[in-house]
Amino acid sequence: MRDKKPITIAAAARTRAVASIRRYFADELDQEIGELKAGLVFDYFVADIGPTMSPGSVGLVRAFYWARWVESRRMLPSPDPNA
């Protein structure tokens, strides 16, 4: 893990991810873990798997959400030109 470039994560994003990991362990594995352990799990995956997902997957995610946004715009009613 030490030979890979570190990935920086915003503090708020890390906090949300740690909370999500804690929920996953509680809901799916019936195991309560604290913030420290969940943070270590998060740090491990970011350091070990993160570099394989970035930057190419960022473009894929962006394209996915752009397509969903375009699709959602089509579902909205057209603005009334007489209003």
Buried (B, 14 or more C-beta within 10 A) or exposed (E): EEEEEEEEBEEEEBEEBBEEBBEBBEEEEEEEBEEEBBBBBBBEEBBEEBBEBEEEEEEEEEEEEEEEEEEEEEEEEEEEEEE
